[in-house]
Amino acid sequence: MLVAVLIFTGCQSYTKEASDNINAIRNIQDQSVAAVRAKDINQILNSYSSDAIEMPPNEPIAVGIDAIKKGWELWFSDTTLMHEKFIEKVDNIEVSSSGDLGYIRTTSHIFIKTANGNKEQEEKNIYIYKKKDGEWKLIVTIWNDNEPLEEK
């Protein structure tokens, strides 16, 4: 009986730890979406590891925080993008059994002003997080579009 109680208690603490990790990653993602809407690069960069990698569609890989910052500056300078309307829906969050690696899969919607009126662009995203010194940091992000962007 005592063995069953110990096993059950052990499973509960792991489940709580996994749940806490998933909630921490979800919270970081929610803060990042709010920062995108506000065009707050510093808040966005707070979630990244200094050696993070970003893999945007149809662009070179950005390695390190300085390159990633330049990408965000360029994106925010595009006045055809309606940043304040950016939407991102979490599709899935998983955390490794070791509790130090996790990913989040999302679908986002970007609204663009085009010559033919406003257009909604759907993207698929993967964000990979690693726990460093007890804090979740974004280490890799990659995304792509469901269709090519319309000419502006």
Secondary structure, DSSP 8 states (H G I E B T S, - for coil): -HHHHHHHHHHHHHHHHHHHHHHHHHHHHHHHHHHHHHT-HHHHHTTEEEEEEEE-TTS--EESHHHHHHHHHHHHH-TTB-GGG-EEEEEEEEE-TTSSEEEEEEEEEEEEEETTEEEEEEEEEEEEEEEETTEEEEEEEEEEESS-----
